[in-house]
Amino acid sequence: MQVVRKTQTADTQQLAIKIPKSFVHKKLEIIIVPVENNQDEQRVTAWPKNFFAKTAGCFAEMPLVREEQGVYEKREEME
């Protein structure tokens, strides 16, 4: 499925969106959601600068161990 995602500032009550040729003559669902800031910007700024470079390999001398998980309880089947 081809998806078009676009962030645009609305300066008036009308908004024009250019769509791919493959969308012409097809039924489309259009969802408009206001956002405080661009999610892509949040993703980039979510981690402190050089976070991964500073923390990579920090458990190299003390490997993480997953403890025994125990026995899963048997539950009644849903109908």
C-alpha positions as CSV (number, residue, x, y, z in Angstrom):
1,M,0.0,0.0,0.0
2,Q,1.3,3.4,-1.0
3,V,1.0,6.1,1.7
4,V,1.5,9.9,1.4
5,R,2.4,11.6,4.7
6,K,2.9,15.4,4.6
7,T,3.2,18.0,7.4
8,Q,2.0,21.4,6.3
9,T,1.0,24.6,8.1
10,A,-2.6,25.7,7.3
11,D,-2.6,29.5,6.7
12,T,-6.3,29.5,5.7
13,Q,-9.3,27.2,6.1
14,Q,-8.5,25.6,2.7
15,L,-5.6,23.1,2.1
16,A,-4.4,21.7,-1.3
17,I,-2.6,18.4,-1.4
18,K,-0.9,17.0,-4.5
19,I,-1.4,13.2,-4.8
20,P,0.5,10.6,-6.8
21,K,-1.0,9.7,-10.2
22,S,-1.7,6.2,-8.9
23,F,-4.3,7.7,-6.5
24,V,-6.4,9.3,-9.3
25,H,-9.9,7.8,-9.6
26,K,-9.5,5.9,-6.4
27,K,-11.4,6.3,-3.1
28,L,-9.1,7.9,-0.6
29,E,-9.3,8.3,3.2
30,I,-8.0,11.7,4.3
31,I,-7.2,12.2,8.0
32,I,-6.1,15.6,9.3
33,V,-4.5,15.7,12.8
34,P,-3.0,18.8,14.3
35,V,0.5,18.3,15.7
36,E,2.5,20.4,18.2
37,N,5.8,19.7,16.4
38,N,7.1,17.4,13.7
39,Q,7.4,13.8,14.9
40,D,10.6,13.4,12.7
41,E,12.2,16.3,14.6
42,Q,11.2,14.6,18.0
43,R,12.8,11.3,16.8
44,V,16.1,13.1,16.0
45,T,16.3,15.1,19.2
46,A,15.0,12.4,21.6
47,W,18.5,11.2,22.5
48,P,21.3,13.4,23.9
49,K,24.1,14.2,21.6
50,N,26.5,11.3,21.1
51,F,24.4,9.1,23.4
52,F,25.0,5.9,21.5
53,A,28.7,6.6,21.0
54,K,29.1,7.1,24.8
55,T,27.1,4.1,25.8
56,A,28.0,1.5,23.2
57,G,29.6,-1.5,24.8
58,C,29.1,-0.4,28.4
59,F,28.0,-3.9,29.4
60,A,30.8,-5.7,27.6
61,E,32.5,-6.8,30.9
62,M,29.2,-7.5,32.7
63,P,26.8,-9.3,30.2
64,L,23.1,-9.2,30.9
65,V,21.6,-12.5,32.0
66,R,17.9,-13.4,31.6
67,E,16.8,-15.3,34.7
68,E,14.5,-18.4,34.6
69,Q,11.0,-17.3,33.7
70,G,9.1,-20.0,35.6
71,V,6.0,-21.9,34.5
72,Y,3.2,-20.2,32.7
73,E,-0.1,-20.6,34.5
74,K,-2.8,-22.5,32.7
75,R,-5.8,-20.3,32.0
76,E,-9.4,-21.0,31.0
77,E,-10.1,-21.0,27.3
78,M,-12.2,-18.1,25.9
79,E,-15.3,-18.9,24.0
